[in-house]
């Protein structure tokens, strides 16, 4: 079976759908329990980990930025981790619209094109575009979407495995 890099557009859209669904469930739970939305967005799985807000921001930003780098188009303006739930939901809608505008032709022949990215003060790897999308981006987006789930679940939000598949299988 051959997998096209373009197929990852749908995977990342699904992660955005999952994040939107989880944020809605978290906001509903917070409202029903008198928890301010800002407090919910500040929840963390552990004290030394990033907040729910940060996790949502990463899912949204990475779902666009890593594909943009791989196909050599302008990276959409990143969002910050200080939005409210409505702001994250609007950013998810915008990210999904950006992804929906992509075409298979934009990915053709890009698998081995080297992409260099600054990942920190001392880390600037160059990898083939396919490795960035299939390994780095896919793993990181899934991790951060799963952290949204884990943080909410740890705070009592009633979630189950089906909540990570709101778009279906």
C-alpha positions as CSV (number, residue, x, y, z in Angstrom):
1,X,0.0,0.0,0.0
2,X,1.3,3.4,-0.9
3,X,0.5,6.4,1.3
4,X,0.6,9.9,-0.1
5,X,1.8,12.8,2.0
6,X,-1.5,14.4,1.1
7,X,-3.3,11.7,3.2
8,X,-1.9,13.3,6.3
9,X,-4.1,16.4,5.6
10,X,-7.1,14.3,6.6
11,X,-5.3,12.9,9.7
12,X,-4.5,16.4,10.9
13,X,-8.1,17.5,10.2
14,X,-9.3,14.6,12.3
15,X,-7.0,15.7,15.2
16,X,-8.4,19.2,14.9
17,X,-11.9,17.7,15.1
18,X,-11.0,15.7,18.2
19,X,-9.5,18.8,19.9
20,X,-12.6,20.8,19.1
21,X,-14.9,18.1,20.5
22,X,-12.8,17.7,23.6
23,X,-12.7,21.5,24.2
24,X,-16.5,21.5,23.9
25,X,-16.9,18.7,26.4
26,X,-14.5,20.4,28.8
27,X,-16.2,23.7,28.5
28,X,-19.6,22.1,29.1
29,X,-18.3,20.3,32.2
30,X,-16.7,23.4,33.5
31,X,-19.9,25.4,33.1
32,X,-22.0,22.7,34.7
33,X,-19.7,22.6,37.7
34,X,-19.2,26.4,38.2
35,X,-15.5,26.3,37.0
36,X,-14.4,29.4,35.2
37,X,-13.4,28.7,31.6
38,X,-10.0,30.3,32.2
39,X,-9.3,27.9,35.1
40,X,-10.2,25.0,32.9
41,X,-7.8,26.2,30.2
42,X,-5.1,26.4,32.8
43,X,-5.5,22.8,33.9
44,X,-2.4,20.7,33.6
45,X,-1.8,16.9,33.8
46,X,1.2,17.5,36.0
47,X,2.7,20.7,37.5
48,X,5.7,20.6,35.2
49,X,3.7,20.1,32.0
50,X,2.1,22.7,29.8
51,X,-1.6,23.7,30.2
52,X,-4.6,22.6,28.3
53,X,-4.5,25.9,26.5
54,X,-1.0,25.2,25.3
55,X,-1.8,21.7,24.2
56,X,-4.7,23.0,22.1
57,X,-2.5,25.7,20.6
58,X,0.1,23.2,19.5
59,X,-2.5,20.9,17.8
60,X,-3.8,23.9,15.8
61,X,-0.4,25.4,14.9
62,X,1.4,22.2,14.1
63,X,-1.5,20.9,11.9
64,X,-0.8,23.8,9.6
65,X,2.9,24.8,10.0
66,X,4.5,21.4,9.4
67,X,2.5,20.8,6.2
68,X,3.3,24.4,5.1
69,X,7.0,23.8,5.6
70,X,6.8,20.4,3.7
71,X,5.1,21.8,0.7
72,X,6.9,25.2,0.8
73,X,4.0,27.5,1.3
74,X,3.6,30.4,3.7
75,X,3.0,29.2,7.2
76,X,-0.4,30.5,8.5
77,X,-0.1,33.0,11.4
78,X,0.2,31.0,14.6
79,X,-2.2,31.4,17.4
80,X,-1.2,32.0,21.0
81,X,-2.0,30.0,24.1
82,X,-4.1,32.8,25.6
83,X,-7.4,32.3,23.8
84,X,-10.7,31.4,25.2
85,X,-12.6,28.3,24.1
86,X,-14.4,30.3,21.4
87,X,-11.1,31.6,20.2
88,X,-9.7,28.0,19.9
89,X,-12.8,26.8,18.2
90,X,-12.6,29.6,15.6
91,X,-8.9,28.9,15.1
92,X,-9.7,25.2,14.5
93,X,-12.3,26.2,11.9
94,X,-9.7,28.4,10.2
95,X,-7.1,25.6,10.3
96,X,-9.5,23.1,8.8
97,X,-10.4,25.6,6.1
98,X,-6.7,26.1,5.3
99,X,-6.2,22.3,5.2
100,X,-9.2,21.8,3.0
101,X,-7.8,24.2,0.4
102,X,-4.7,22.0,-0.1
103,X,-4.4,19.7,-3.2
104,X,-2.6,16.5,-3.8
105,X,-0.5,18.2,-6.5
106,X,1.1,20.4,-3.8
107,X,2.6,17.3,-2.2
108,X,3.8,15.6,-5.4
109,X,7.5,15.0,-5.4
110,X,8.0,16.6,-2.0
111,X,8.8,13.5,0.0
112,X,12.6,13.8,-0.2
113,X,12.9,17.6,-0.3
114,X,15.0,18.7,2.7
115,X,13.3,20.9,5.3
116,X,15.3,22.7,8.0
117,X,13.5,23.9,11.1
118,X,14.6,25.6,14.3
119,X,13.3,23.5,17.2
120,X,15.0,25.2,20.0
121,X,18.1,27.3,20.7
122,X,20.5,24.5,19.9
123,X,18.5,22.3,17.6
124,X,18.0,22.9,13.8
125,X,17.7,19.6,12.1
126,X,17.3,19.1,8.3
127,X,15.1,16.1,7.4
128,X,13.2,15.0,4.3
129,X,9.7,16.6,4.1
130,X,8.1,13.1,4.4
131,X,9.9,12.4,7.6
132,X,8.8,15.8,9.1
133,X,5.1,15.0,8.2
134,X,4.9,11.3,8.9
135,X,7.1,11.1,12.0
136,X,7.6,14.4,13.7
137,X,4.3,16.2,12.9
138,X,2.0,13.3,13.1
139,X,3.5,12.1,16.4
140,X,3.5,15.6,18.0
141,X,0.0,16.5,16.9
142,X,-1.3,13.2,18.2
143,X,0.6,13.6,21.5
144,X,-0.8,17.1,22.2
145,X,-4.4,16.1,21.2
146,X,-4.0,13.2,23.6
147,X,-2.8,15.6,26.3
148,X,-6.0,17.6,25.9
149,X,-7.9,14.4,26.5
150,X,-5.7,13.3,29.4
151,X,-5.9,16.7,31.2
152,X,-9.7,16.9,30.8
153,X,-10.1,13.2,31.9
154,X,-7.9,13.7,34.9
155,X,-10.1,16.6,36.1
156,X,-13.3,14.5,35.9
157,X,-14.6,15.4,32.5
158,X,-16.7,12.3,31.4
159,X,-14.7,11.2,28.3
160,X,-14.2,7.8,26.8
161,X,-12.3,6.3,23.8
162,X,-15.0,7.3,21.4
163,X,-14.4,10.9,22.2
164,X,-11.1,10.7,20.3
165,X,-13.0,9.7,17.1
166,X,-15.7,12.4,16.7
167,X,-15.1,12.3,12.9
168,X,-15.7,8.6,12.8
169,X,-13.2,6.0,11.8
